[in-house]
Amino acid sequence: MLAVTFTDNGANAVLPLHPRAAAQARKVLGSVISHGDTLIDTAALLLSELVSNAVRHAHGTQLRVAIAHDQVKDVIVVAVFDRNPEMRRGTRCSADGQPDDLETGRGLDLLDALAESWGVATVGDRGKWIWFSLPRRTVAET
């Protein structure tokens, strides 16, 4: 069941821990950021990565998504909460230490490359929030 609450500057959603959760999260994102906005594609990619990781690795039956526009700093902040307090970096090397061609484990690399900033905040043994921020830039700045 999808439950969305809208705020003055964003939205909060509770999504089922299901493979379709990334698509549902992108719909919530689209309700906060207009599809003509220059950062919608990057925000959607990073949000999809975080939600997909939660679906794959988290415990429980739900995850939370929070999306906000910080109007003072003019940035979009996106956060995903899951019930797995552990944070593991993906392994992309084979047993002999050589780079591997795995198709998974690149989400945090995308955060490093595309987000202005990102981080993890654990909530005791109940889970963690993984968040990222993206600056809103005009077309002339990109």
C-alpha positions as CSV (number, residue, x, y, z in Angstrom):
1,M,0.0,0.0,0.0
2,L,1.3,3.4,-1.0
3,A,0.8,6.2,1.5
4,V,1.9,9.7,0.6
5,T,1.8,12.9,2.7
6,F,2.6,16.2,1.1
7,T,4.2,19.1,2.9
8,D,4.8,22.7,1.9
9,N,8.2,21.9,0.5
10,G,8.0,18.2,-0.4
11,A,6.5,14.8,0.3
12,N,6.8,11.7,2.5
13,A,5.8,8.3,1.4
14,V,5.6,4.8,2.9
15,L,6.1,2.2,0.2
16,P,5.9,-1.6,0.2
17,L,9.3,-3.4,0.1
18,H,8.6,-4.6,-3.4
19,P,10.4,-4.5,-6.8
20,R,7.8,-1.9,-7.9
21,A,8.8,0.5,-5.1
22,A,11.4,2.3,-7.2
23,A,8.8,3.2,-9.8
24,Q,6.4,4.3,-7.0
25,A,9.1,6.5,-5.5
26,R,9.8,8.1,-8.8
27,K,6.1,9.1,-9.1
28,V,6.3,10.7,-5.6
29,L,9.5,12.5,-6.8
30,G,7.7,13.7,-9.9
31,S,5.0,15.2,-7.7
32,V,7.6,17.4,-5.9
33,I,10.0,18.2,-8.8
34,S,8.5,19.1,-12.2
35,H,9.4,17.0,-15.1
36,G,10.9,20.0,-16.9
37,D,13.3,20.6,-14.0
38,T,17.0,20.0,-15.0
39,L,17.7,17.7,-12.0
40,I,14.7,15.3,-12.3
41,D,16.7,12.7,-14.2
42,T,19.6,12.6,-11.8
43,A,17.3,12.7,-8.8
44,A,15.2,9.8,-10.2
45,L,18.3,7.7,-11.0
46,L,19.7,8.2,-7.5
47,L,16.4,7.6,-5.8
48,S,15.9,4.4,-7.8
49,E,19.3,3.2,-6.7
50,L,18.5,3.8,-3.0
51,V,15.1,2.2,-3.1
52,S,16.3,-0.8,-5.1
53,N,19.1,-1.3,-2.5
54,A,16.5,-1.2,0.2
55,V,14.2,-3.7,-1.5
56,R,17.2,-6.0,-2.0
57,H,18.8,-5.8,1.4
58,A,16.4,-4.4,4.0
59,H,14.2,-6.2,6.6
60,G,10.5,-5.7,7.0
61,T,7.7,-5.0,4.6
62,Q,8.0,-1.2,4.1
63,L,10.4,1.6,3.4
64,R,10.1,5.3,3.7
65,V,10.9,8.1,1.2
66,A,11.3,11.7,2.1
67,I,11.7,14.4,-0.6
68,A,12.2,18.1,0.3
69,H,13.2,21.3,-1.4
70,D,15.4,23.3,0.9
71,Q,14.4,26.8,-0.3
72,V,17.2,28.6,1.7
73,K,20.0,26.6,0.0
74,D,18.0,25.9,-3.1
75,V,18.7,22.1,-3.0
76,I,16.6,19.0,-3.3
77,V,17.1,16.6,-0.4
78,V,16.0,13.0,-0.9
79,A,16.2,10.3,1.8
80,V,15.2,6.6,2.0
81,F,14.7,4.8,5.3
82,D,14.9,1.0,5.6
83,R,14.9,-1.4,8.5
84,N,18.5,-2.7,8.0
85,P,20.9,-0.7,10.2
86,E,23.9,-2.1,8.4
87,M,25.6,-0.3,5.5
88,R,27.7,-2.3,3.2
89,R,29.6,-1.1,0.2
90,G,29.2,-3.4,-2.8
91,T,32.0,-5.7,-3.7
92,R,33.1,-5.6,-7.3
93,C,36.2,-7.7,-7.4
94,S,36.7,-11.3,-8.2
95,A,38.4,-13.8,-5.8
96,D,41.8,-13.0,-7.4
97,G,41.4,-9.2,-6.6
98,Q,40.8,-8.2,-10.2
99,P,37.9,-5.8,-11.1
100,D,34.7,-7.8,-11.9
101,D,32.0,-7.0,-14.4
102,L,29.2,-7.4,-11.9
103,E,26.0,-5.6,-12.8
104,T,25.3,-4.6,-9.2
105,G,27.1,-2.7,-6.5
106,R,27.4,0.6,-8.3
107,G,24.8,2.7,-6.5
108,L,27.1,4.3,-4.0
109,D,29.5,5.1,-6.8
110,L,26.6,7.0,-8.5
111,L,26.0,8.9,-5.3
112,D,29.6,9.8,-5.1
113,A,29.7,11.0,-8.7
114,L,26.3,12.8,-9.1
115,A,25.1,14.0,-5.7
116,E,26.3,17.3,-4.2
117,S,26.5,15.4,-0.9
118,W,25.1,12.2,0.6
119,G,25.3,10.3,3.8
120,V,23.9,7.6,6.1
121,A,22.2,8.1,9.5
122,T,21.5,5.0,11.5
123,V,18.6,4.9,13.9
124,G,19.9,2.6,16.6
125,D,19.2,-1.0,15.6
126,R,15.9,0.0,13.9
127,G,17.4,1.0,10.5
128,K,19.0,3.8,8.6
129,W,18.3,6.8,6.5
130,I,20.4,7.2,3.3
131,W,20.1,10.7,1.9
132,F,21.5,12.8,-0.9
133,S,21.2,16.4,-2.0
134,L,21.3,18.0,-5.4
135,P,21.6,21.7,-6.1
136,R,19.0,23.3,-8.3
137,R,20.9,24.9,-11.2
138,T,19.7,27.0,-14.0
139,V,20.3,25.9,-17.5
140,A,23.1,28.4,-17.9
141,E,25.0,26.9,-15.0
142,T,25.0,23.3,-16.3
